[in-house]
Amino acid sequence: MNRFLKLVNFELNRFMNIYLVLIALTVIVQAAGVIVTANAYMDKANQAINEEMLSAAQFIEQYGAMSFLDFARGLWFTGPIAVCAAALLFYIFMIWYRDWLGKNTFIYRLLMLPTARLNVYLAKATSIVLMVLGLVSVQLIILPLENSVLKWMVPADFRTDMTVGQIVKWDYLSILVPQSFTEFILYYGAGFMAVSVLFTAILFERSFKWKGIFLGIGYAAISAIIMLSPLLATAFMDHYYLYPLETFGLEVGLGLILTALTLWMGHYLLTKKITV
């Protein structure tokens, strides 16, 4: 366990500089965005009141009161989140290829460490999950601050107040911030499974070169079909005999089996097909 934790710490430290840049980008852009969005709304309100001679009540009736979701739906809020998601998705591939394509082929030194090779695999996957959780935590920390800035800049008569609890229930935020422990296990368990499938697909490519590209793509495609099969059956079969709760249980079961199979396959490729 101690060696595994050292590997996780090692992987986190390797990405830390870029990770801190992503955090800074999120904080700065969203902080600027909430100010710009609030100012734009108040400028619009002042223009309507001063030039069109509307009362505050008429303006709100015509244009609506401002809420935090007006900011959250915009690029100022979603943009940094999308950039962070894209960066981590890219790093899922780079976390392996960097070790192979580096000047000294670092992967071979990594695999020669006195620990099970599966620990290398799991440490990389764990570091990805921890980085996702870290970015979500940062978002949860700055949400109340952004909400307070909005309340400070927009008078009470012109806004609809929302609590942080209400905000995180909106759209994709309810997935990033699950509302219960069960949802947390399901959502982030599915994320871990997806990362594992991509890792194993990468190891197929590393193990079999050009042929491995097709094997990796095929493995990822088959995994997706397996997980989507209950939903596809619901959509295309005339008679579907499972209740929604049974379908949900089937999805969970398939996910657990696929994750176990993927980890086993990754371990097999690391120990049997990649030699040092």
C-alpha positions in Angstrom: 0.0 0.0 0.0 2.8 2.4 0.8 4.4 1.9 -2.6 1.0 2.4 -4.3 0.5 5.7 -2.4 4.0 6.8 -3.4 3.2 6.0 -7.1 -0.1 8.0 -6.8 1.8 11.0 -5.2 4.4 10.7 -8.0 1.8 10.8 -10.7 0.1 13.8 -9.1 3.3 15.7 -8.8 4.1 15.2 -12.5 1.0 17.0 -13.5 0.9 19.5 -10.7 2.1 22.6 -12.6 -0.5 22.2 -15.3 -3.1 21.3 -12.7 -2.4 24.5 -10.8 -2.7 26.5 -14.1 -6.2 24.9 -14.6 -7.3 25.8 -11.1 -6.0 29.4 -11.6 -7.7 29.6 -15.0 -11.0 28.4 -13.5 -10.9 30.9 -10.6 -9.8 33.9 -12.6 -12.1 33.4 -15.6 -15.2 32.6 -13.5 -14.5 35.5 -11.1 -14.2 37.9 -14.1 -17.2 36.3 -15.7 -19.6 36.9 -12.9 -18.5 40.5 -12.7 -18.9 41.0 -16.4 -22.3 39.2 -16.5 -23.7 41.2 -13.6 -22.5 44.5 -15.0 -24.0 43.7 -18.4 -27.3 42.9 -16.8 -27.3 46.1 -14.7 -26.2 48.2 -17.7 -29.2 46.8 -19.6 -31.5 47.5 -16.7 -30.2 51.1 -16.3 -30.5 51.7 -20.1 -34.1 50.4 -20.1 -35.1 52.5 -17.1 -33.4 55.7 -18.1 -34.0 55.6 -21.9 -37.1 53.6 -22.3 -38.6 55.0 -19.1 -39.5 51.5 -17.7 -40.0 51.0 -14.1 -38.0 48.3 -12.3 -41.0 46.1 -12.1 -41.7 46.5 -15.8 -38.1 45.7 -16.7 -38.2 42.5 -14.6 -41.5 41.6 -16.1 -40.2 42.1 -19.6 -36.6 40.7 -19.3 -36.8 38.7 -16.1 -34.8 38.9 -12.9 -31.2 37.8 -12.9 -30.2 34.5 -11.2 -26.9 32.7 -10.8 -28.0 30.4 -13.7 -27.8 33.3 -16.1 -24.1 33.3 -15.4 -23.8 29.5 -15.1 -25.2 29.0 -18.6 -22.7 31.3 -20.1 -19.3 30.7 -21.5 -17.6 32.5 -18.6 -18.7 29.6 -16.3 -18.8 26.6 -18.7 -15.7 27.5 -20.6 -13.1 26.8 -17.8 -15.0 23.6 -16.9 -14.8 22.5 -20.5 -11.1 23.3 -20.7 -10.3 21.4 -17.5 -12.3 18.4 -18.8 -10.5 18.5 -22.1 -7.1 18.8 -20.4 -7.8 15.8 -18.2 -9.2 13.8 -21.1 -6.0 14.5 -23.0 -3.9 13.6 -20.0 -5.5 10.2 -19.8 -3.6 9.4 -23.0 -0.5 11.4 -22.1 -0.1 9.8 -18.7 1.0 6.7 -20.6 2.5 8.0 -23.8 4.7 10.5 -22.0 6.4 7.6 -20.3 6.9 5.7 -23.6 7.9 8.6 -25.8 10.2 10.4 -23.4 13.9 10.6 -24.1 14.9 7.7 -21.8 11.7 5.5 -22.2 10.8 6.1 -18.6 8.0 3.4 -18.6 10.6 0.6 -18.4 12.1 2.1 -15.3 8.6 2.5 -13.9 7.7 -1.1 -14.6 11.0 -2.4 -13.0 10.0 -0.9 -9.6 9.7 -3.5 -6.8 5.9 -3.4 -6.9 3.2 -5.2 -8.8 2.7 -3.7 -12.3 -1.0 -3.4 -11.6 -0.1 -0.8 -9.0 1.3 1.4 -11.8 -1.9 1.1 -13.7 -4.1 1.8 -10.6 -1.9 4.7 -9.5 -2.4 6.4 -12.8 -6.1 5.8 -12.8 -6.4 6.9 -9.2 -4.5 10.1 -9.9 -6.9 11.0 -12.7 -9.9 10.5 -10.4 -8.3 12.5 -7.6 -7.6 15.4 -10.0 -11.2 15.4 -11.1 -12.4 15.4 -7.5 -9.9 18.2 -6.8 -11.2 20.4 -9.6 -14.8 19.8 -8.4 -13.8 20.7 -4.9 -12.3 24.0 -6.1 -15.6 24.7 -8.0 -17.5 24.1 -4.8 -15.3 26.4 -2.9 -15.6 29.3 -5.4 -19.4 28.9 -6.0 -20.4 30.6 -2.8 -18.0 33.4 -3.5 -19.3 33.9 -7.0 -22.8 33.8 -5.7 -22.0 36.5 -3.1 -20.4 38.7 -5.8 -23.5 38.4 -7.8 -25.7 39.5 -4.9 -23.3 42.3 -4.1 -23.5 43.7 -7.7 -27.1 43.1 -8.5 -29.7 44.8 -6.2 -32.2 42.5 -4.5 -35.1 43.8 -6.6 -33.4 42.7 -9.8 -32.3 39.2 -8.9 -33.6 35.8 -7.9 -31.4 34.4 -5.1 -30.3 30.8 -5.2 -28.4 28.8 -2.6 -25.4 26.7 -3.5 -27.5 23.6 -2.9 -29.9 24.8 -5.6 -27.2 25.7 -8.0 -25.4 22.3 -7.9 -28.7 20.6 -8.7 -28.7 22.3 -12.1 -28.0 20.4 -15.3 -24.5 18.8 -15.5 -23.5 20.2 -12.1 -25.7 17.5 -10.5 -23.4 14.9 -12.1 -20.2 16.6 -11.0 -21.6 17.2 -7.5 -23.8 14.1 -6.8 -26.7 14.7 -4.4 -26.2 11.4 -2.4 -23.4 8.9 -1.6 -25.1 6.4 -3.9 -25.0 8.8 -6.8 -21.4 9.6 -6.0 -20.4 5.9 -6.2 -22.4 5.5 -9.4 -21.2 8.6 -11.2 -17.5 8.4 -10.2 -17.5 4.6 -10.4 -18.6 5.0 -14.0 -15.9 7.5 -14.5 -13.3 5.2 -13.1 -14.6 2.4 -15.4 -14.3 4.7 -18.5 -10.7 5.7 -17.5 -9.8 2.0 -17.1 -11.2 1.1 -20.5 -9.2 3.9 -22.1 -6.1 2.8 -20.2 -6.5 -0.8 -21.4 -7.1 0.4 -25.0 -3.8 2.3 -24.8 -2.0 -0.8 -23.5 -3.4 -2.8 -26.4 -1.8 -0.3 -28.8 1.5 -0.3 -26.8 1.5 -4.1 -26.8 0.7 -4.8 -30.4 1.7 -1.6 -32.2 -0.4 -1.0 -35.4 -2.6 -4.0 -34.8 -3.0 -2.8 -31.3 -4.7 0.4 -32.5 -7.6 -1.6 -33.9 -7.6 -3.9 -30.9 -7.8 -0.9 -28.6 -10.5 0.9 -30.6 -12.4 -2.4 -30.8 -12.1 -3.0 -27.1 -13.4 0.5 -26.3 -16.3 0.1 -28.8 -17.3 -3.3 -27.4 -17.2 -1.9 -23.9 -19.5 0.9 -24.9 -21.9 -1.4 -26.6 -22.0 -3.7 -23.5 -22.9 -0.8 -21.3 -25.4 0.6 -23.7 -27.0 -2.7 -24.5 -29.9 -2.4 -22.0 -30.7 1.0 -23.3 -30.5 -0.1 -26.9 -32.8 -3.1 -26.1 -35.3 -0.7 -24.6 -35.2 1.5 -27.7 -35.3 -1.2 -30.4 -37.2 -4.1 -28.9 -41.0 -4.3 -29.3 -41.3 -6.0 -25.9 -38.9 -5.2 -23.1 -39.4 -7.3 -20.1 -37.3 -5.6 -17.4 -38.6 -2.9 -15.1 -36.6 0.3 -14.8 -35.1 -0.8 -11.5 -34.1 -4.1 -13.0 -32.5 -2.3 -15.9 -30.6 -0.1 -13.5 -29.4 -3.2 -11.6 -28.3 -4.8 -14.9 -26.3 -1.7 -15.8 -24.6 -1.7 -12.4 -23.8 -5.4 -12.8 -22.5 -5.0 -16.3 -20.4 -2.0 -15.1 -18.8 -4.1 -12.3 -18.1 -7.0 -14.6 -16.6 -4.7 -17.3 -14.4 -2.9 -14.8 -13.1 -6.2 -13.3 -12.5 -7.5 -16.8 -10.8 -4.3 -17.9 -8.5 -4.3 -14.9 -7.6 -8.0 -15.4 -6.9 -7.3 -19.1 -4.7 -4.3 -18.3 -2.8 -6.3 -15.7 -2.3 -9.2 -18.3 -1.0 -6.8 -20.9 1.4 -5.1 -18.5 2.8 -8.4 -17.2 2.7 -10.7 -20.2 2.8 -8.5 -23.3 5.0 -5.6 -22.3 8.5 -6.8 -21.5 11.4 -4.9 -19.9 
